[in-house]
Amino acid sequence: MSAMAAAPPAGLPTPEHGMSKGRKALLSLVGVWIGGVVVFIILFGFKSHKAPAVVSGVFSPTDEFKLDTWFKLGPVAFNKGVLYLLITVAITIGLMAYIARRLKQRPGRLQVAVEMFYNFTRGMSKENLDNDMQRKYFPLIATIFVFILVSNLIGYIPLPVDSGETFKLFGASIPSFQIYAADTNVAFPLILALGVFVLFTYEGVRHHGPIGYVKSLMPGGIKGPIVGLIFPIEILSNFLRLVSLTVRLWANLLAGHMLIAFMGGELGVLVGDQWVQWLLLPFGVAIYLFEAVLIAGLQAFIFAILTAIYLGGAVESH
Amino acid sequence: MLPATTVPLASSGSFLISPNVGLMIWTIVVFLISLFILRKWVFPLIGEALDKRAETIAGDIDAAAALRKDSEKLLAEYRERLHEARGQADEIVKRARTTADAHEQEARTHAQELTAEGKARAEREIAEATRRALAEIRDEVAKLTILAAEKVTRKSLDESDQRRLVEEALGELDFSAIASTAPTDAANN
């Protein structure tokens, strides 16, 4: 009788006492976080202990984005940016060629992902370009997309590439780990944007003729003296596409990497407080995830779709 | 006098916004190589595979639709046949029942006829037997009558006397009672 009363009825969940598991885990994390701040304050105190390099101004947090030449082959200089470009092209071509050589009627996960990417990009091109243009420029748009995407994504993998700072391992000087991306240097997006700008201008001139293209930049239905006012603005905005295309990608990536670095400890180094490093760490992790999961793909997509839109707009008749 | 230049003021950050020309060249070269390879060898293969699969799927869908149409037709046909067969079966059962009923009726009638006939025959035979018995009794009575008369009178009677005696004796006997009861007793037995 007592045994029966003690055993909970089978199939029924045991009643929960208090909080759910997730809530408990979250609260313990918050506890560890706040406790850590207290521990750091007890261990190192509130007073700042700036590193000598910080006090003297030798240390600069932006130095990790500097492109020091590692070595030269004739006129060709190798640096961190070049390494990232080579990794990017190796992964881009390697992955795509690997998939293309093993295409199956019943695709695996990777093939499905690549096919989805392909279909998505093809749809994007078809929406913005007519048939001829689409056939001509789909490879360019898709390559831009995948190239920037891969470049952005490998930018969130910490690699030992910070030649400005080193650490010793078994007596060897090894460059510090950092997260870097080739597109944190304005050169990367600028040259791609320039390429796109040249292409859509070329297509516009080819389609409308030189005078016609310049005229096509004007919105339809504007007549009279106001043309004199609108026209320079339109010309300017056309050139500003080059700037916006460049700056959007570059600034997003650079600012993202800097924010992660700052929140991940650099700010604490600069102010000289250890507890600040611990305090900001969760924000560093959050920003890292936000950048790697959302921004990397989003910026690649925006660059690709703007390329399609600009190319389509250039040959469109008002 | 020189601190501004001796301290490596990278913190001025000018390198952050000035594009590295070498990297620009690297970028465009590497990008064009990627574009060339992907355009020539990768994208066509993927596009072809996707088109092929789309075709296969379209073919499969068409085939499935045709198959479905066929099977629906077949099903309708079978249903019709089944319906027909059921109708035929019903008809056969109905006919069999009618035949059986008819046979039953016939058998019953036949039996009744046979019974009636048997009864009639039996009655006839009884009547015949009764008649024969009566005749025999009559003969016996006649003989006994003659014998009795000869014993009483001590002389033999001539033929006319005999006839007259028998006629008189038989006239006095009532056979009708025997004749009317005998056949019914035989039928009851």
Contacts between the chains, C-beta under 8 A, distances in Angstrom:
chain1	res1	chain2	res2	distance
A	56	B	7	7.6
A	57	B	7	5.6
A	57	B	9	7.7
A	57	B	11	7.0
A	58	B	7	7.0
A	58	B	8	6.9
A	60	B	9	7.8
A	60	B	10	4.8
A	60	B	11	3.9
A	60	B	13	7.9
A	62	B	10	6.4
A	62	B	11	6.6
A	62	B	13	5.1
A	62	B	16	5.9
A	63	B	10	4.9
A	65	B	15	7.5
A	65	B	16	6.1
A	66	B	10	6.1
A	66	B	15	5.5
A	67	B	15	7.4
A	67	B	20	5.3
A	67	B	22	8.0
A	67	B	23	6.5
A	76	B	22	7.9
A	77	B	22	5.1
A	79	B	20	7.9
A	79	B	22	7.5
A	79	B	23	7.4
A	81	B	20	6.6
A	81	B	23	4.4
A	81	B	26	7.1
A	82	B	22	7.7
A	82	B	23	6.8
A	82	B	26	5.1
A	85	B	23	7.6
A	85	B	26	5.4
A	85	B	27	6.1
A	85	B	30	4.7
A	86	B	30	7.1
A	88	B	30	7.2
A	89	B	30	4.7
A	89	B	31	7.9
A	89	B	33	6.4
A	89	B	34	5.2
A	92	B	34	5.4
A	92	B	38	7.6
A	93	B	33	7.9
A	93	B	34	5.9
A	93	B	37	5.3
A	93	B	38	7.0
A	93	B	42	7.7
A	96	B	38	5.8
A	96	B	42	4.5
A	96	B	46	7.9
A	97	B	37	7.3
A	97	B	41	6.8
A	97	B	42	5.8
A	99	B	42	7.9
A	99	B	46	7.2
A	100	B	41	6.8
A	100	B	42	4.5
A	100	B	45	4.1
A	100	B	46	5.8
A	101	B	45	7.8
A	103	B	45	6.3
A	103	B	46	6.8
A	103	B	49	4.2
A	105	B	53	6.5
A	105	B	56	7.2
A	114	B	46	6.8
A	115	B	46	6.8
A	115	B	49	8.0
A	115	B	50	6.2
A	118	B	43	7.4
A	118	B	46	5.1
A	118	B	47	7.2
A	118	B	50	6.8
A	119	B	50	6.9
A	122	B	47	7.7
A	138	B	43	7.4
A	139	B	35	6.5
A	139	B	38	6.3
A	139	B	39	3.8
A	139	B	43	5.3
A	140	B	35	6.3
A	140	B	39	7.9
A	142	B	38	7.1
A	142	B	43	6.4
A	143	B	31	7.2
A	143	B	34	5.7
A	143	B	35	4.4
A	143	B	38	5.2
A	143	B	39	7.2
A	146	B	38	7.6
A	147	B	31	6.0
A	147	B	34	5.6
A	182	B	23	7.2
A	182	B	27	7.1
A	185	B	19	7.0
A	185	B	20	5.5
A	185	B	23	5.5
A	186	B	16	7.9
A	186	B	17	6.2
A	186	B	18	7.4
A	186	B	19	4.6
A	187	B	19	4.0
A	187	B	20	4.6
A	187	B	21	7.0
A	187	B	22	8.0
A	187	B	23	4.0
A	187	B	24	4.2
A	187	B	27	6.3
A	188	B	23	6.6
A	188	B	24	7.8
A	188	B	27	5.0
A	190	B	19	5.2
A	190	B	24	6.6
A	191	B	19	7.9
A	191	B	24	4.3
A	191	B	25	8.0
A	191	B	27	4.9
A	191	B	28	4.9
A	191	B	31	7.9
A	192	B	27	6.9
A	192	B	28	7.9
A	192	B	31	6.7
A	195	B	28	6.8
A	195	B	31	7.8
A	254	B	16	7.0
